[in-house]
Amino acid sequence: MPLSSTTFSRPSAAITYQPLSPEHFAAVQRLGNQVHGEGYLNPVVLAQYYQQGIKNGHNAGVVALDSQGLAGFRLAFAPGQWQPDQWCSPQLWQVQQSQVGYFKCNTVRPDLQGAGIGGELLRWSVAAFKAQGALAGVAHLWVQSPGNAAVRYFSKHGGQLVRIHPDKWRQDSLNGYECVRCGFDCHCDAAEMILHIAQD
């Protein structure tokens, strides 16, 4: 799949997908903090995440654009360019850690949620992961999302549950991240999930 730019038409809008670039950073930060909570993204971490997504000439970060600007984005880290922490269970992945990418976050503008944009963003990141040598991608999904939508969405696209991690974002909230559900003392659970990437 070419990862330069692709446009999909819907009855009410045309959505264009392209790799994340620095020109998108300001809009990505605004939308990320609007959807996930203030303090979720800042210029320093966003620049770092962008670099972590690039490997072998392929960029795992992707944005969706429409006539109003940023419609959504996915941040993702290339295999070998991120470090599993205490919230990861590599012993359960059945894939070598060096061949696993990380799906950092998937974000769609509220007025466009449910329109299939999240699935297309995921498809772009998976294609980049594959070109970067990944056999799988791991994500932490927000269990308390309304209707458990985050876990249901990732499961729909082939994600498999690895483990539930209570209080995954609590330290982040104590450090200034304002969870949209809990405020500055987050007790949300994360579902660690893995998506195995089909090989040709």
C-alpha positions in Angstrom: 0.0 0.0 0.0 1.5 3.4 -0.9 1.9 5.5 2.2 2.1 8.9 0.5 -1.6 10.1 0.5 -4.9 8.4 -0.1 -8.4 10.0 -0.2 -11.6 8.2 0.7 -15.0 9.9 0.0 -18.0 9.6 2.4 -21.4 11.2 1.8 -20.5 14.2 3.9 -16.8 14.5 3.6 -13.6 13.5 1.9 -11.0 12.1 4.3 -7.3 12.1 3.3 -4.7 10.0 5.0 -1.0 10.7 5.1 2.0 10.0 7.3 2.4 12.2 10.3 4.8 15.1 9.9 5.9 18.1 12.1 3.4 20.4 10.3 0.7 18.4 12.0 2.1 18.6 15.6 0.1 21.6 16.8 -3.3 20.2 15.7 -2.4 16.7 16.9 -1.6 18.1 20.4 -4.8 20.0 20.5 -7.0 17.1 19.5 -5.1 14.6 21.7 -5.6 16.7 24.7 -9.2 17.4 23.9 -10.1 13.7 23.5 -7.7 12.1 26.1 -7.4 14.8 28.7 -5.2 17.9 29.2 -1.5 17.1 29.5 -1.8 14.0 27.4 0.5 15.4 24.7 3.0 18.2 24.6 5.5 19.4 22.0 8.5 17.5 23.5 6.9 14.1 23.8 5.2 14.5 20.4 8.5 15.2 18.7 9.9 12.1 20.4 6.9 9.9 19.4 7.3 11.1 15.8 10.9 10.0 15.7 10.1 6.6 17.3 7.6 5.9 14.5 10.1 6.2 11.7 12.2 3.2 10.5 13.5 1.9 7.2 12.0 4.9 5.4 8.5 4.2 6.7 6.5 6.2 9.2 4.0 4.4 11.5 2.4 7.7 12.6 -0.5 8.7 10.4 -3.1 11.6 10.2 -6.5 11.8 8.7 -7.5 15.2 7.3 -10.8 16.7 6.1 -12.0 20.1 5.0 -12.0 21.3 8.7 -8.4 20.2 9.3 -7.3 17.3 11.5 -9.9 14.5 11.6 -7.8 12.0 13.5 -4.4 10.6 14.1 -2.5 7.5 15.2 0.8 7.6 17.0 2.8 4.4 16.7 6.4 3.3 17.5 8.4 1.2 15.1 9.7 -2.2 16.2 13.0 -1.9 18.1 12.4 1.8 18.8 10.4 1.6 22.1 11.1 -0.1 25.4 8.5 -2.3 27.1 7.8 -1.2 30.7 6.1 -2.8 33.7 2.7 -2.5 31.9 3.9 -4.9 29.1 4.0 -8.7 29.2 6.5 -9.7 26.4 6.6 -13.2 27.8 3.0 -13.7 26.6 3.3 -12.1 23.2 4.6 -15.2 21.4 6.7 -12.9 19.2 10.2 -11.6 19.8 10.2 -8.2 21.4 12.4 -6.7 18.6 9.7 -7.6 16.1 6.8 -5.9 17.9 5.7 -2.3 17.3 3.7 -0.2 19.7 0.3 1.4 19.0 0.6 4.5 21.2 -2.8 6.0 20.6 -5.7 6.3 18.2 -7.6 9.5 18.2 -10.6 10.7 16.1 -12.3 14.0 16.3 -15.6 13.6 18.3 -17.9 14.6 15.4 -16.4 11.9 13.2 -16.2 9.0 15.7 -17.9 5.8 14.4 -17.2 6.7 10.8 -14.5 4.1 10.2 -11.6 6.6 10.5 -10.0 4.7 13.4 -9.9 1.5 11.5 -8.2 3.2 8.5 -5.6 4.8 10.7 -4.9 1.4 12.1 -4.6 -0.1 8.7 -2.0 2.5 7.7 0.1 1.9 10.8 0.0 -1.9 10.4 1.2 -1.5 6.8 4.1 0.7 8.1 4.9 -1.8 10.8 5.0 -4.6 8.3 7.5 -2.6 6.1 9.5 -2.0 9.3 9.9 -5.7 10.0 7.2 -6.1 12.7 5.3 -9.3 13.2 2.9 -7.8 15.7 1.9 -4.6 17.4 1.0 -4.1 21.0 -1.4 -1.5 22.5 -2.9 -0.5 25.8 -6.6 0.2 25.4 -8.8 2.2 27.8 -11.1 -0.2 29.4 -13.4 2.5 30.8 -14.0 4.2 27.5 -17.7 4.7 26.9 -19.2 1.3 26.1 -15.7 -0.2 26.2 -15.4 1.2 22.7 -11.6 1.2 22.6 -11.3 -2.6 23.4 -14.2 -3.5 21.1 -12.7 -1.5 18.2 -9.2 -3.1 18.6 -10.8 -6.6 19.0 -12.8 -6.0 15.8 -9.6 -5.5 13.9 -8.0 -8.7 15.2 -6.5 -7.6 18.5 -6.2 -10.2 21.2 -6.3 -9.6 25.0 -3.0 -10.2 26.8 -3.6 -8.8 30.3 -5.6 -6.2 32.2 -3.5 -3.6 34.0 -5.2 -1.6 36.8 -4.2 2.0 37.4 -2.1 2.1 34.2 -2.2 5.9 33.9 -2.3 6.8 37.6 1.3 8.1 37.8 0.8 10.1 34.7 -2.2 11.7 36.3 -0.3 12.5 39.5 2.3 14.2 37.3 -0.2 16.5 35.6 -2.2 14.5 33.1 -5.9 15.1 33.6 -7.9 12.0 32.8 -11.2 12.8 31.2 -12.9 10.4 33.6 -10.9 10.6 36.9 -9.2 13.9 36.8 -5.7 14.0 38.4 -6.0 10.7 40.2 -6.7 8.2 37.4 -7.7 4.6 38.3 -8.6 3.5 34.8 -7.6 0.0 33.6 -5.6 -0.7 30.5 -6.2 -3.7 28.4 -2.8 -4.8 27.0 -3.6 -6.3 23.6 -1.6 -7.7 20.7 -2.4 -7.6 17.0 -0.5 -10.1 14.9 0.4 -8.9 11.4 -0.3 -11.2 8.5 2.8 -11.8 6.4 2.9 -12.3 2.6 
